[in-house]
Amino acid sequence: MIKLRIIYNYEKKRWELYHQDVEIEIASNHNIYELIMTADLIAKLIKPAQVVFIPQSLPKEIVINEYV
């Protein structure tokens, strides 16, 4: 299962999307809802995939969507 991770970058004050195997940023946006929609479209194309949110305050991932 491929994970697409959404993380907030405090320095740049924006949300960023990362693929689990790649260190570079796939996409970024100041609006988390638009970034979730982008991640959702990518996840549908690369099934099986999960879109996960990683909050800074919690040490775990929250699964937003999963496509098998």
PyMOL Python script that loads the backbone (N, CA, C, O; Angstrom):
from pymol import cmd

cmd.read_pdbstr("""\
ATOM      1  N   MET A   1       0.852  -1.177   0.000  1.00  0.00           N
ATOM      2  CA  MET A   1       0.000   0.000   0.000  1.00  0.00           C
ATOM      3  C   MET A   1       0.899   1.243   0.000  1.00  0.00           C
ATOM      4  O   MET A   1       1.718   1.425   0.901  1.00  0.00           O
ATOM      5  N   ILE A   2       0.741   2.073  -0.996  1.00  0.00           N
ATOM      6  CA  ILE A   2       1.504   3.318  -1.105  1.00  0.00           C
ATOM      7  C   ILE A   2       0.828   4.387  -0.254  1.00  0.00           C
ATOM      8  O   ILE A   2      -0.397   4.511  -0.258  1.00  0.00           O
ATOM      9  N   LYS A   3       1.631   5.157   0.475  1.00  0.00           N
ATOM     10  CA  LYS A   3       1.076   6.224   1.308  1.00  0.00           C
ATOM     11  C   LYS A   3       1.452   7.586   0.739  1.00  0.00           C
ATOM     12  O   LYS A   3       2.612   7.852   0.424  1.00  0.00           O
ATOM     13  N   LEU A   4       0.447   8.433   0.618  1.00  0.00           N
ATOM     14  CA  LEU A   4       0.653   9.834   0.266  1.00  0.00           C
ATOM     15  C   LEU A   4       0.431  10.617   1.553  1.00  0.00           C
ATOM     16  O   LEU A   4      -0.665  10.604   2.114  1.00  0.00           O
ATOM     17  N   ARG A   5       1.469  11.297   2.017  1.00  0.00           N
ATOM     18  CA  ARG A   5       1.415  11.961   3.318  1.00  0.00           C
ATOM     19  C   ARG A   5       1.217  13.466   3.170  1.00  0.00           C
ATOM     20  O   ARG A   5       1.888  14.120   2.371  1.00  0.00           O
ATOM     21  N   ILE A   6       0.283  14.002   3.953  1.00  0.00           N
ATOM     22  CA  ILE A   6       0.038  15.443   3.998  1.00  0.00           C
ATOM     23  C   ILE A   6       0.604  15.960   5.314  1.00  0.00           C
ATOM     24  O   ILE A   6       0.211  15.517   6.393  1.00  0.00           O
ATOM     25  N   ILE A   7       1.538  16.908   5.204  1.00  0.00           N
ATOM     26  CA  ILE A   7       2.242  17.448   6.366  1.00  0.00           C
ATOM     27  C   ILE A   7       2.228  18.971   6.279  1.00  0.00           C
ATOM     28  O   ILE A   7       2.319  19.535   5.189  1.00  0.00           O
ATOM     29  N   TYR A   8       2.114  19.638   7.439  1.00  0.00           N
ATOM     30  CA  TYR A   8       2.159  21.104   7.459  1.00  0.00           C
ATOM     31  C   TYR A   8       3.599  21.568   7.637  1.00  0.00           C
ATOM     32  O   TYR A   8       4.296  21.102   8.539  1.00  0.00           O
ATOM     33  N   ASN A   9       4.046  22.483   6.781  1.00  0.00           N
ATOM     34  CA  ASN A   9       5.379  23.072   6.872  1.00  0.00           C
ATOM     35  C   ASN A   9       5.240  24.428   7.556  1.00  0.00           C
ATOM     36  O   ASN A   9       4.727  25.378   6.965  1.00  0.00           O
ATOM     37  N   TYR A  10       5.698  24.513   8.802  1.00  0.00           N
ATOM     38  CA  TYR A  10       5.556  25.745   9.580  1.00  0.00           C
ATOM     39  C   TYR A  10       6.431  26.876   9.052  1.00  0.00           C
ATOM     40  O   TYR A  10       6.052  28.043   9.150  1.00  0.00           O
ATOM     41  N   GLU A  11       7.592  26.551   8.498  1.00  0.00           N
ATOM     42  CA  GLU A  11       8.483  27.584   7.972  1.00  0.00           C
ATOM     43  C   GLU A  11       7.868  28.294   6.764  1.00  0.00           C
ATOM     44  O   GLU A  11       7.929  29.519   6.659  1.00  0.00           O
ATOM     45  N   LYS A  12       7.277  27.516   5.856  1.00  0.00           N
ATOM     46  CA  LYS A  12       6.693  28.076   4.637  1.00  0.00           C
ATOM     47  C   LYS A  12       5.203  28.376   4.782  1.00  0.00           C
ATOM     48  O   LYS A  12       4.594  28.975   3.896  1.00  0.00           O
ATOM     49  N   LYS A  13       4.619  27.954   5.910  1.00  0.00           N
ATOM     50  CA  LYS A  13       3.199  28.169   6.218  1.00  0.00           C
ATOM     51  C   LYS A  13       2.292  27.641   5.108  1.00  0.00           C
ATOM     52  O   LYS A  13       1.435  28.354   4.585  1.00  0.00           O
ATOM     53  N   ARG A  14       2.507  26.369   4.766  1.00  0.00           N
ATOM     54  CA  ARG A  14       1.688  25.728   3.745  1.00  0.00           C
ATOM     55  C   ARG A  14       1.645  24.219   4.001  1.00  0.00           C
ATOM     56  O   ARG A  14       2.464  23.672   4.739  1.00  0.00           O
ATOM     57  N   TRP A  15       0.673  23.571   3.375  1.00  0.00           N
ATOM     58  CA  TRP A  15       0.523  22.120   3.451  1.00  0.00           C
ATOM     59  C   TRP A  15       1.287  21.500   2.300  1.00  0.00           C
ATOM     60  O   TRP A  15       1.285  22.034   1.191  1.00  0.00           O
ATOM     61  N   GLU A  16       1.952  20.359   2.558  1.00  0.00           N
ATOM     62  CA  GLU A  16       2.756  19.708   1.530  1.00  0.00           C
ATOM     63  C   GLU A  16       2.379  18.233   1.414  1.00  0.00           C
ATOM     64  O   GLU A  16       2.025  17.588   2.402  1.00  0.00           O
ATOM     65  N   LEU A  17       2.460  17.719   0.206  1.00  0.00           N
ATOM     66  CA  LEU A  17       2.119  16.331  -0.087  1.00  0.00           C
ATOM     67  C   LEU A  17       3.381  15.584  -0.494  1.00  0.00           C
ATOM     68  O   LEU A  17       4.130  16.036  -1.360  1.00  0.00           O
ATOM     69  N   TYR A  18       3.611  14.429   0.140  1.00  0.00           N
ATOM     70  CA  TYR A  18       4.789  13.608  -0.131  1.00  0.00           C
ATOM     71  C   TYR A  18       4.386  12.172  -0.419  1.00  0.00           C
ATOM     72  O   TYR A  18       3.426  11.659   0.156  1.00  0.00           O
ATOM     73  N   HIS A  19       5.123  11.529  -1.309  1.00  0.00           N
ATOM     74  CA  HIS A  19       4.998  10.090  -1.577  1.00  0.00           C
ATOM     75  C   HIS A  19       5.906   9.392  -0.571  1.00  0.00           C
ATOM     76  O   HIS A  19       6.952   9.932  -0.213  1.00  0.00           O
ATOM     77  N   GLN A  20       5.529   8.214  -0.115  1.00  0.00           N
ATOM     78  CA  GLN A  20       6.300   7.523   0.918  1.00  0.00           C
ATOM     79  C   GLN A  20       7.727   7.176   0.493  1.00  0.00           C
ATOM     80  O   GLN A  20       8.613   7.098   1.344  1.00  0.00           O
ATOM     81  N   ASP A  21       7.969   6.967  -0.794  1.00  0.00           N
ATOM     82  CA  ASP A  21       9.287   6.543  -1.270  1.00  0.00           C
ATOM     83  C   ASP A  21      10.145   7.674  -1.823  1.00  0.00           C
ATOM     84  O   ASP A  21      11.308   7.452  -2.160  1.00  0.00           O
ATOM     85  N   VAL A  22       9.600   8.869  -1.923  1.00  0.00           N
ATOM     86  CA  VAL A  22      10.314   9.984  -2.539  1.00  0.00           C
ATOM     87  C   VAL A  22      10.464  11.111  -1.516  1.00  0.00           C
ATOM     88  O   VAL A  22       9.512  11.449  -0.813  1.00  0.00           O
ATOM     89  N   GLU A  23      11.658  11.685  -1.440  1.00  0.00           N
ATOM     90  CA  GLU A  23      11.919  12.745  -0.466  1.00  0.00           C
ATOM     91  C   GLU A  23      11.483  14.131  -0.947  1.00  0.00           C
ATOM     92  O   GLU A  23      11.417  15.070  -0.155  1.00  0.00           O
ATOM     93  N   ILE A  24      11.187  14.258  -2.243  1.00  0.00           N
ATOM     94  CA  ILE A  24      10.787  15.571  -2.743  1.00  0.00           C
ATOM     95  C   ILE A  24       9.276  15.764  -2.606  1.00  0.00           C
ATOM     96  O   ILE A  24       8.510  14.802  -2.553  1.00  0.00           O
ATOM     97  N   GLU A  25       8.885  16.992  -2.552  1.00  0.00           N
ATOM     98  CA  GLU A  25       7.471  17.350  -2.405  1.00  0.00           C
ATOM     99  C   GLU A  25       6.750  17.172  -3.743  1.00  0.00           C
ATOM    100  O   GLU A  25       7.232  17.628  -4.780  1.00  0.00           O
ATOM    101  N   ILE A  26       5.599  16.508  -3.711  1.00  0.00           N
ATOM    102  CA  ILE A  26       4.802  16.290  -4.922  1.00  0.00           C
ATOM    103  C   ILE A  26       3.963  17.524  -5.227  1.00  0.00           C
ATOM    104  O   ILE A  26       3.883  17.969  -6.373  1.00  0.00           O
ATOM    105  N   ALA A  27       3.340  18.071  -4.186  1.00  0.00           N
ATOM    106  CA  ALA A  27       2.472  19.240  -4.354  1.00  0.00           C
ATOM    107  C   ALA A  27       2.428  20.007  -3.043  1.00  0.00           C
ATOM    108  O   ALA A  27       2.772  19.474  -1.988  1.00  0.00           O
ATOM    109  N   SER A  28       2.000  21.265  -3.119  1.00  0.00           N
ATOM    110  CA  SER A  28       1.824  22.068  -1.909  1.00  0.00           C
ATOM    111  C   SER A  28       0.705  23.069  -2.145  1.00  0.00           C
ATOM    112  O   SER A  28       0.405  23.438  -3.281  1.00  0.00           O
ATOM    113  N   ASN A  29       0.095  23.500  -1.048  1.00  0.00           N
ATOM    114  CA  ASN A  29      -1.010  24.445  -1.142  1.00  0.00           C
ATOM    115  C   ASN A  29      -1.233  25.050   0.233  1.00  0.00           C
ATOM    116  O   ASN A  29      -0.945  24.416   1.248  1.00  0.00           O
ATOM    117  N   HIS A  30      -1.741  26.262   0.273  1.00  0.00           N
ATOM    118  CA  HIS A  30      -2.097  26.889   1.546  1.00  0.00           C
ATOM    119  C   HIS A  30      -3.454  26.402   2.027  1.00  0.00           C
ATOM    120  O   HIS A  30      -3.789  26.547   3.203  1.00  0.00           O
ATOM    121  N   ASN A  31      -4.231  25.829   1.127  1.00  0.00           N
ATOM    122  CA  ASN A  31      -5.560  25.325   1.460  1.00  0.00           C
ATOM    123  C   ASN A  31      -5.504  23.800   1.558  1.00  0.00           C
ATOM    124  O   ASN A  31      -5.282  23.119   0.558  1.00  0.00           O
ATOM    125  N   ILE A  32      -5.705  23.270   2.761  1.00  0.00           N
ATOM    126  CA  ILE A  32      -5.594  21.816   2.968  1.00  0.00           C
ATOM    127  C   ILE A  32      -6.655  21.052   2.181  1.00  0.00           C
ATOM    128  O   ILE A  32      -6.391  19.938   1.726  1.00  0.00           O
ATOM    129  N   TYR A  33      -7.833  21.616   2.012  1.00  0.00           N
ATOM    130  CA  TYR A  33      -8.902  20.915   1.292  1.00  0.00           C
ATOM    131  C   TYR A  33      -8.537  20.695  -0.172  1.00  0.00           C
ATOM    132  O   TYR A  33      -8.809  19.628  -0.722  1.00  0.00           O
ATOM    133  N   GLU A  34      -7.933  21.680  -0.802  1.00  0.00           N
ATOM    134  CA  GLU A  34      -7.501  21.519  -2.192  1.00  0.00           C
ATOM    135  C   GLU A  34      -6.379  20.494  -2.303  1.00  0.00           C
ATOM    136  O   GLU A  34      -6.319  19.740  -3.275  1.00  0.00           O
ATOM    137  N   LEU A  35      -5.491  20.463  -1.316  1.00  0.00           N
ATOM    138  CA  LEU A  35      -4.403  19.490  -1.335  1.00  0.00           C
ATOM    139  C   LEU A  35      -4.930  18.073  -1.107  1.00  0.00           C
ATOM    140  O   LEU A  35      -4.419  17.125  -1.704  1.00  0.00           O
ATOM    141  N   ILE A  36      -5.938  17.916  -0.258  1.00  0.00           N
ATOM    142  CA  ILE A  36      -6.560  16.604  -0.054  1.00  0.00           C
ATOM    143  C   ILE A  36      -7.205  16.130  -1.352  1.00  0.00           C
ATOM    144  O   ILE A  36      -7.109  14.950  -1.692  1.00  0.00           O
ATOM    145  N   MET A  37      -7.857  17.026  -2.077  1.00  0.00           N
ATOM    146  CA  MET A  37      -8.474  16.655  -3.355  1.00  0.00           C
ATOM    147  C   MET A  37      -7.410  16.221  -4.366  1.00  0.00           C
ATOM    148  O   MET A  37      -7.615  15.261  -5.108  1.00  0.00           O
ATOM    149  N   THR A  38      -6.278  16.924  -4.397  1.00  0.00           N
ATOM    150  CA  THR A  38      -5.173  16.555  -5.283  1.00  0.00           C
ATOM    151  C   THR A  38      -4.620  15.187  -4.906  1.00  0.00           C
ATOM    152  O   THR A  38      -4.397  14.341  -5.772  1.00  0.00           O
ATOM    153  N   ALA A  39      -4.400  14.972  -3.618  1.00  0.00           N
ATOM    154  CA  ALA A  39      -3.886  13.684  -3.139  1.00  0.00           C
ATOM    155  C   ALA A  39      -4.859  12.557  -3.457  1.00  0.00           C
ATOM    156  O   ALA A  39      -4.448  11.453  -3.812  1.00  0.00           O
ATOM    157  N   ASP A  40      -6.133  12.840  -3.328  1.00  0.00           N
ATOM    158  CA  ASP A  40      -7.174  11.858  -3.611  1.00  0.00           C
ATOM    159  C   ASP A  40      -7.133  11.423  -5.079  1.00  0.00           C
ATOM    160  O   ASP A  40      -7.235  10.234  -5.381  1.00  0.00           O
ATOM    161  N   LEU A  41      -6.984  12.375  -5.975  1.00  0.00           N
ATOM    162  CA  LEU A  41      -6.902  12.056  -7.409  1.00  0.00           C
ATOM    163  C   LEU A  41      -5.666  11.222  -7.723  1.00  0.00           C
ATOM    164  O   LEU A  41      -5.737  10.272  -8.503  1.00  0.00           O
ATOM    165  N   ILE A  42      -4.535  11.573  -7.121  1.00  0.00           N
ATOM    166  CA  ILE A  42      -3.303  10.813  -7.341  1.00  0.00           C
ATOM    167  C   ILE A  42      -3.453   9.396  -6.798  1.00  0.00           C
ATOM    168  O   ILE A  42      -3.041   8.434  -7.446  1.00  0.00           O
ATOM    169  N   ALA A  43      -4.042   9.266  -5.611  1.00  0.00           N
ATOM    170  CA  ALA A  43      -4.225   7.947  -4.991  1.00  0.00           C
ATOM    171  C   ALA A  43      -5.105   7.043  -5.851  1.00  0.00           C
ATOM    172  O   ALA A  43      -4.856   5.841  -5.946  1.00  0.00           O
ATOM    173  N   LYS A  44      -6.126   7.612  -6.471  1.00  0.00           N
ATOM    174  CA  LYS A  44      -6.994   6.817  -7.350  1.00  0.00           C
ATOM    175  C   LYS A  44      -6.224   6.283  -8.560  1.00  0.00           C
ATOM    176  O   LYS A  44      -6.520   5.198  -9.061  1.00  0.00           O
ATOM    177  N   LEU A  45      -5.239   7.048  -9.021  1.00  0.00           N
ATOM    178  CA  LEU A  45      -4.454   6.635 -10.186  1.00  0.00           C
ATOM    179  C   LEU A  45      -3.406   5.578  -9.859  1.00  0.00           C
ATOM    180  O   LEU A  45      -3.069   4.758 -10.714  1.00  0.00           O
ATOM    181  N   ILE A  46      -2.891   5.587  -8.639  1.00  0.00           N
ATOM    182  CA  ILE A  46      -1.790   4.675  -8.290  1.00  0.00           C
ATOM    183  C   ILE A  46      -2.224   3.583  -7.316  1.00  0.00           C
ATOM    184  O   ILE A  46      -1.417   3.113  -6.514  1.00  0.00           O
ATOM    185  N   LYS A  47      -3.486   3.179  -7.378  1.00  0.00           N
ATOM    186  CA  LYS A  47      -4.010   2.151  -6.467  1.00  0.00           C
ATOM    187  C   LYS A  47      -3.046   0.988  -6.345  1.00  0.00           C
ATOM    188  O   LYS A  47      -2.368   0.687  -7.328  1.00  0.00           O
ATOM    189  N   PRO A  48      -2.936   0.329  -5.241  1.00  0.00           N
ATOM    190  CA  PRO A  48      -3.504   0.601  -3.922  1.00  0.00           C
ATOM    191  C   PRO A  48      -2.743   1.729  -3.225  1.00  0.00           C
ATOM    192  O   PRO A  48      -1.512   1.752  -3.220  1.00  0.00           O
ATOM    193  N   ALA A  49      -3.482   2.650  -2.647  1.00  0.00           N
ATOM    194  CA  ALA A  49      -2.865   3.810  -2.008  1.00  0.00           C
ATOM    195  C   ALA A  49      -3.724   4.333  -0.864  1.00  0.00           C
ATOM    196  O   ALA A  49      -4.937   4.129  -0.825  1.00  0.00           O
ATOM    197  N   GLN A  50      -3.057   5.014   0.066  1.00  0.00           N
ATOM    198  CA  GLN A  50      -3.723   5.687   1.180  1.00  0.00           C
ATOM    199  C   GLN A  50      -3.318   7.148   1.181  1.00  0.00           C
ATOM    200  O   GLN A  50      -2.173   7.484   0.880  1.00  0.00           O
ATOM    201  N   VAL A  51      -4.259   8.013   1.520  1.00  0.00           N
ATOM    202  CA  VAL A  51      -3.970   9.416   1.770  1.00  0.00           C
ATOM    203  C   VAL A  51      -3.996   9.563   3.282  1.00  0.00           C
ATOM    204  O   VAL A  51      -5.022   9.319   3.917  1.00  0.00           O
ATOM    205  N   VAL A  52      -2.859   9.967   3.865  1.00  0.00           N
ATOM    206  CA  VAL A  52      -2.778  10.083   5.317  1.00  0.00           C
ATOM    207  C   VAL A  52      -2.369  11.491   5.718  1.00  0.00           C
ATOM    208  O   VAL A  52      -1.633  12.171   5.002  1.00  0.00           O
ATOM    209  N   PHE A  53      -2.857  11.910   6.865  1.00  0.00           N
ATOM    210  CA  PHE A  53      -2.537  13.210   7.450  1.00  0.00           C
ATOM    211  C   PHE A  53      -1.658  12.956   8.664  1.00  0.00           C
ATOM    212  O   PHE A  53      -1.973  12.098   9.488  1.00  0.00           O
ATOM    213  N   ILE A  54      -0.562  13.689   8.783  1.00  0.00           N
ATOM    214  CA  ILE A  54       0.332  13.534   9.921  1.00  0.00           C
ATOM    215  C   ILE A  54       0.311  14.828  10.733  1.00  0.00           C
ATOM    216  O   ILE A  54       0.977  15.797  10.368  1.00  0.00           O
ATOM    217  N   PRO A  55      -0.454  14.853  11.836  1.00  0.00           N
ATOM    218  CA  PRO A  55      -0.473  16.044  12.682  1.00  0.00           C
ATOM    219  C   PRO A  55       0.834  16.167  13.465  1.00  0.00           C
ATOM    220  O   PRO A  55       1.422  15.160  13.859  1.00  0.00           O
ATOM    221  N   GLN A  56       1.281  17.386  13.687  1.00  0.00           N
ATOM    222  CA  GLN A  56       2.531  17.606  14.412  1.00  0.00           C
ATOM    223  C   GLN A  56       2.409  17.247  15.886  1.00  0.00           C
ATOM    224  O   GLN A  56       3.400  16.881  16.518  1.00  0.00           O
ATOM    225  N   SER A  57       1.207  17.347  16.438  1.00  0.00           N
ATOM    226  CA  SER A  57       1.020  17.128  17.871  1.00  0.00           C
ATOM    227  C   SER A  57       0.830  15.660  18.244  1.00  0.00           C
ATOM    228  O   SER A  57       0.951  15.308  19.418  1.00  0.00           O
ATOM    229  N   LEU A  58       0.538  14.802  17.276  1.00  0.00           N
ATOM    230  CA  LEU A  58       0.321  13.378  17.554  1.00  0.00           C
ATOM    231  C   LEU A  58       1.377  12.539  16.842  1.00  0.00           C
ATOM    232  O   LEU A  58       1.758  12.852  15.714  1.00  0.00           O
ATOM    233  N   PRO A  59       1.852  11.483  17.486  1.00  0.00           N
ATOM    234  CA  PRO A  59       2.882  10.648  16.859  1.00  0.00           C
ATOM    235  C   PRO A  59       2.313   9.547  15.962  1.00  0.00           C
ATOM    236  O   PRO A  59       2.929   8.490  15.829  1.00  0.00           O
ATOM    237  N   LYS A  60       1.147   9.774  15.343  1.00  0.00           N
ATOM    238  CA  LYS A  60       0.584   8.745  14.471  1.00  0.00           C
ATOM    239  C   LYS A  60      -0.054   9.374  13.239  1.00  0.00           C
ATOM    240  O   LYS A  60      -0.271  10.584  13.174  1.00  0.00           O
ATOM    241  N   GLU A  61      -0.347   8.515  12.262  1.00  0.00           N
ATOM    242  CA  GLU A  61      -0.969   8.963  11.017  1.00  0.00           C
ATOM    243  C   GLU A  61      -2.477   8.789  11.102  1.00  0.00           C
ATOM    244  O   GLU A  61      -2.969   7.847  11.724  1.00  0.00           O
ATOM    245  N   ILE A  62      -3.204   9.698  10.476  1.00  0.00           N
ATOM    246  CA  ILE A  62      -4.657   9.599  10.384  1.00  0.00           C
ATOM    247  C   ILE A  62      -4.994   9.327   8.917  1.00  0.00           C
ATOM    248  O   ILE A  62      -4.672  10.132   8.044  1.00  0.00           O
ATOM    249  N   VAL A  63      -5.638   8.201   8.654  1.00  0.00           N
ATOM    250  CA  VAL A  63      -5.987   7.830   7.275  1.00  0.00           C
ATOM    251  C   VAL A  63      -7.205   8.639   6.839  1.00  0.00           C
ATOM    252  O   VAL A  63      -8.249   8.602   7.490  1.00  0.00           O
ATOM    253  N   ILE A  64      -7.066   9.370   5.734  1.00  0.00           N
ATOM    254  CA  ILE A  64      -8.167  10.166   5.188  1.00  0.00           C
ATOM    255  C   ILE A  64      -8.963   9.329   4.190  1.00  0.00           C
ATOM    256  O   ILE A  64     -10.188   9.249   4.281  1.00  0.00           O
ATOM    257  N   ASN A  65      -8.270   8.707   3.241  1.00  0.00           N
ATOM    258  CA  ASN A  65      -8.903   7.844   2.233  1.00  0.00           C
ATOM    259  C   ASN A  65      -7.992   6.676   1.911  1.00  0.00           C
ATOM    260  O   ASN A  65      -6.772   6.756   2.052  1.00  0.00           O
ATOM    261  N   GLU A  66      -8.611   5.590   1.476  1.00  0.00           N
ATOM    262  CA  GLU A  66      -7.853   4.408   1.081  1.00  0.00           C
ATOM    263  C   GLU A  66      -8.480   3.820  -0.176  1.00  0.00           C
ATOM    264  O   GLU A  66      -9.697   3.650  -0.254  1.00  0.00           O
ATOM    265  N   TYR A  67      -7.638   3.514  -1.155  1.00  0.00           N
ATOM    266  CA  TYR A  67      -8.096   2.932  -2.412  1.00  0.00           C
ATOM    267  C   TYR A  67      -7.368   1.616  -2.638  1.00  0.00           C
ATOM    268  O   TYR A  67      -6.139   1.562  -2.614  1.00  0.00           O
ATOM    269  N   VAL A  68      -8.132   0.564  -2.855  1.00  0.00           N
ATOM    270  CA  VAL A  68      -7.560  -0.775  -3.034  1.00  0.00           C
ATOM    271  C   VAL A  68      -7.789  -1.243  -4.454  1.00  0.00           C
ATOM    272  O   VAL A  68      -7.382  -2.349  -4.813  1.00  0.00           O
TER     273      VAL A  68
END
""", "prot")
cmd.dss("prot")
cmd.show_as("cartoon", "prot")
cmd.util.cbc("prot")
cmd.orient("prot")
